[in-house]
């Protein structure tokens, strides 16, 4: 939950006026000690994550999915030299899902590859 900038300023103002410790201010206003500590260093809210972009090339992943539709995540991860969870989240971003194929004949594909429509972006 993001607290308003006015609320943050008010808490820090009361802390300096009443000379309260960070722990006492946090307890009084019902926020975390680490939160108040972070506000003393930087009061503005952070709008973006400080995380680099994924190292999975989405075009290469899409070609891999088309070339190997039956691969497991760990197999894809080995081919692309990334983690299994990275493959999971990248496939979600691509809108790729696998559904069981109930009508598969013997020797046929064990699951069906589905490309979902693009999810709405906030």
Protein Blocks (a to p, Z undefined) as FASTA:
>chain_A
ZZdfklmmmmmmmmmmnopafklmmmmnopafklmmmmmmombdcfbdcddddfbdfklm
mmmmmmmmmbcfklmmmmnopafklmmmmmmmnopacdddfkbcehiafbdcdddddddd
ZZ
